[in-house]
Amino acid sequence: MLAEYTEVAGETTRTFLSAPTRAVHQYLREWMERTGMSVFVDVAGNLRGRYDSENPVARRLYIGSHIDTVPRAGAFDGVLGVVLAIALIENLEGRKLPFHIEAVAFSEEEGVRFRVPFIGSRAMIGDIGDDLLATRDPDGISVREAIQAFGLDPSRIGEAQADENALGYFEIHIEQGPVLEALNLPLAVVDSILGQSRAGVTFEGRASHAGTTPMHLRRDALAGAAEWIAAVEREAQNISGLVATVGSLAVQPGAANVIPEHARASLDVRHASDLVRRQSVERLLGCAGQIAARRNLAASMEHHLDQPCVALDDALVRMVEHAVETSGHVVHRMSSGAGHDAMIMQRRMPAAMLFLRNPGGISHNPDETVLPEDVAAALRAGASLLRGLENSHG
């Protein structure tokens, strides 16, 4: 159902504060209100449903994930975690706990529209500054303007922040990889999230006629980008544990009979060691400059993200382990190679994650799927976590 709310007919593509976001908000808002939550949209466009304790000064547990997607996405990345957060509260059937619960549907995590990820969760930890608000999308619209166009006031962005004394943040997410399927396990407890870097490299040459310009006189921006992309692949192949991806390439003028003048490539690098990751990024950006100089091109680089490795809260992780065990499943710990809102929320409060099996390890793809029995297992483990927290805070 929610996958049908999209910017592009026939696929699921839903970026930060795009029109389909309103439809998702309306659907989720109605469900949240039926469960007894008070619902609001904060200044960053996060949909938040509060299910309060009878104790007004109780601490708050946040449960959620994101509702934006990559282009041509699957139906479960992010939004399944939001649906399960609401379902966990619904299954309480009106019973109050000794702590508040807040279900959160983050407005942005993927970094597609503005090339900067985690806008939703960064707003909740107070990490949205003027530089980020001034960042513009390919249409020239700034984050500030996008917020205004959604009917919100970016000058009040600080009001989106989570409670200072929050009990914690819990996120359920599909694994987005093949590990659990290989182990034949439905669930895994995430104890850390790998660091990642995102950057952009632009090669500038000169457009000229493809039929009349000799090869040795060309300044082909795309040829320079292609050489660099091959260097990115070699870097990752030669360093154990490193993954590096060029996932986006924009070429101008973009005609078959014109030598490309402009080529802009993205760069995504991840590793368990922040030092190894950062050194690789610097080598790759330096390599781009060397390729450009040799080919008589200009090269410019932009750093979009330097997210350190994040260890999730050990005490809350152990509680999630116990919840998995008491719900009848084998406990398996693992790190996440993908970034998640939990890594941002950990900066403000204890955070933990639960992965559920992703058949085929296929994600960021329309073929992404989950097994109904794994969703049921995740709900049982989540309910067990709430009982554990209730017993420790009763």
Secondary structure as UniProt FT lines:
FT   HELIX           2..4
FT   TURN            9..10
FT   TURN            16..17
FT   HELIX           19..34
FT   TURN            35..36
FT   STRAND          38..41
FT   TURN            43..44
FT   STRAND          47..51
FT   TURN            56..57
FT   STRAND          60..66
FT   TURN            71..72
FT   TURN            77..78
FT   HELIX           79..90
FT   TURN            91..94
FT   STRAND          100..106
FT   TURN            112..114
FT   HELIX           119..124
FT   TURN            125..126
FT   HELIX           130..134
FT   TURN            138..139
FT   HELIX           143..149
FT   TURN            150..151
FT   HELIX           154..160
FT   TURN            164..165
FT   STRAND          168..174
FT   HELIX           179..183
FT   STRAND          187..193
FT   STRAND          195..204
FT   TURN            210..212
FT   HELIX           215..217
FT   HELIX           221..238
FT   TURN            240..241
FT   STRAND          243..245
FT   STRAND          249..252
FT   TURN            256..257
FT   STRAND          262..271
FT   HELIX           274..294
FT   TURN            295..296
FT   STRAND          298..307
FT   STRAND          310..311
FT   HELIX           314..326
FT   TURN            327..328
FT   STRAND          333..336
FT   HELIX           341..345
FT   TURN            346..348
FT   STRAND          351..356
FT   HELIX           359..361
FT   TURN            366..367
FT   HELIX           372..393
//
